[in-house]
Amino acid sequence: MKLLGKTLSMAAAIFALSVGAQSTFAQRGGGNFDPAEMQKMMMERMRTSFDVKDDGEWKLISERITAVSDARRAAQSGGGMGAMFGRGGRGGAGGTPGGAPADANAGGGQQRRGGFGGTPNPDMEALQKAIEDKAPAEQIKTLLAKVRESNKAAESKLETAQVELKKVLSVRQEAVAVTFGLLK
């Protein structure tokens, strides 16, 4: 049982890393890495772990897994971790996919990207720019409040997606979903 837990934890970590690696490999011409293929393999592993034989049942579950994953990426792209993982800015990875020149107005001559390959949070972008520009405290305080508000909305969407996933799972499947990091 411990081996299964470790294997599932490793699979979840690989899945999370593959999402973040997508933009890095694309920016650097990273060989044959195919994020869609990696996602397909992860979904196949999850289907096996969830022990779902019926295609109709799997379609419903996999759609809800995707919704949780998308909501999690959106919630993470609004947080501070995005600044360290592919967001750009001073000293960050920045740039556009494929190495094309970035928009000079995107902050430091680099295009910002959401954390883990997600879409950038415009409120976080504005806050980051204000920090870089050493804006007045009142402006930063206002922008910080907006970021916190959008983060709460993203977290709420994630919680809703998790509740919807949980509704279609058996107790065993729910436990598997917890080990994959899909549910709390």
N, C-alpha and C positions, 0 to 999 in steps of 0.2 A: 504494500500500500504506500509506503514511503517512497518507493521507486516511482510509482505512478504520479505521486504528488510532485516529485522533483522533475519528472519528465514534462508534466503539464506546465509547471512553472517555467521551465526552460523554453518550452514552446511559446508561451505567452511573451517571454522576454524577447525571443527571436522575432515574433510578430511585431512587437512595439519597435524594436530596432530597425526592422525592415522598412517600416513606414518612414522613419527619420532618415534612413540611409538613402531613400529614393532620391531626394533632391541633391544630396551630396554626390552620389554616383552620376547623376545626370549632369551636374555642373562640371565634373571632372572627366567626363567621357568614360565613366566607370565600367567598361567592359560589357559583359553579357548579363548583368543584373536585371532581372525583370520583376518589378514589384507586383505586377498583376499575377504572375506565376507564383510568386511567394505567397500572396494572399490566397490564391486558389489552393495551394498546398496546405496552408494553415486551416482553411475552411474544411478541407477533406479530413485533416487530423481531428478537428473539432467534431465533425459529423461522426467519425469513428468513436471518439471519446464519449459523445452524447448518446451513442448506440441508437442512431436513428436510421431505420431501414426504409421508411416510407418517404418518397420524394415530396409529396404534398406537405407532410409534417416538416421536413427539412427546409423546404422553401419558406415556410412561415418562421421557423426558428432562425434561419440564416439571415432573413430580412431584418429581424429584430436584433441579431448580433451586429449586423452592419450599422443599424441605427445607433446602437450603443457605442460602437467604435467611432463613428462619425461625431457623435455628441462628445465623446471623450477627447477627440482631437480638437474640436472647437473649444472645449473648456480649457485644454492645455495651451492652445495658441494664445489665449488671453492672459496667461499667467507669466510670471517672471522666467520660467524655464525656457520659454521661447527665445529669450535673448541669448541664451547660451547655445541653443541647438538650431542653427540655421536661420536665425532671424536677421542677421546682417548688422549694420551699424558699425561703430568703431571697432576694428579688430575682428568683426564677425565674418561669417562665410559670405553673406550677401550675394550680389550678382543675380543674373537671370538664368533660368534653365538653358542649358546648351552653351553657356558662356557668352551670350550676347551682351552688348553693353547695357548697363542698367540706366534707369532714368536718373538724371542728375538731381532731380528734386526729391528723390526718395530718401534723403538723409545720408550725408557723407558720400554721395555719388553711388550708392548701392541700393538695390531694391531689397526691401525687407520682405521676409517670408514668415508665415506662421510657424510656431514650434511644431516639430514632428511632421512637417509637410502640410500642415493645415493652412487655411487662409488667415491672413493677418487680421487682427482685431484693430479696427480703425481707432478706437479709443486708446488702445495700448500704443499704437503708432504715434498718436498725438502726444501722449505722455512721454514717450521715449524722446521725441523731438524737443519737447519742452525741457527735459533734463539736459539733453545735449546742448541746447541753446542757453542753458542757465537762466531759465525764465523766472519771473518773480514767484515767491512762495504761494501767493493767492491763486495764481494761474495753475500752478502744479497741484495745489490742493483741490481745485475744481476738477481738473483732469483726473486726478487720483480717484475722486468720488465716482466719476463716470466709468473708470476702469473697474472699480469694485462692483458697480451696478451691473455692468455687462458680464462680469465674471459670475455674479449670482444668477443671472439669466441663463448663462451657459451651463452652470451646475444644475439648475432646475431642469433644463432640457435633458441633461444626462440622467438625472434621477428618474424622470418620466420614462425615458427609453429603457432604463433598467427595470422599472416596474412592469412595463409592457413585455419585456423579455421574460421576466419571472412568471408572468401569467400563463405562458405557453409551455413551461417546463415542468417535468416531474421533479420530485424531491431529489432523486439521484442526479438528474440533469442540472438542477439548480446548484448542487454541490460541485459538479464539474465546472459550471460557469463561474463559481467563486474561485476555483483553483486556476482558471484561465484569467482571472482578474476582470471578468465582465460584470460581475455582481459583487457587492460588499457582503 
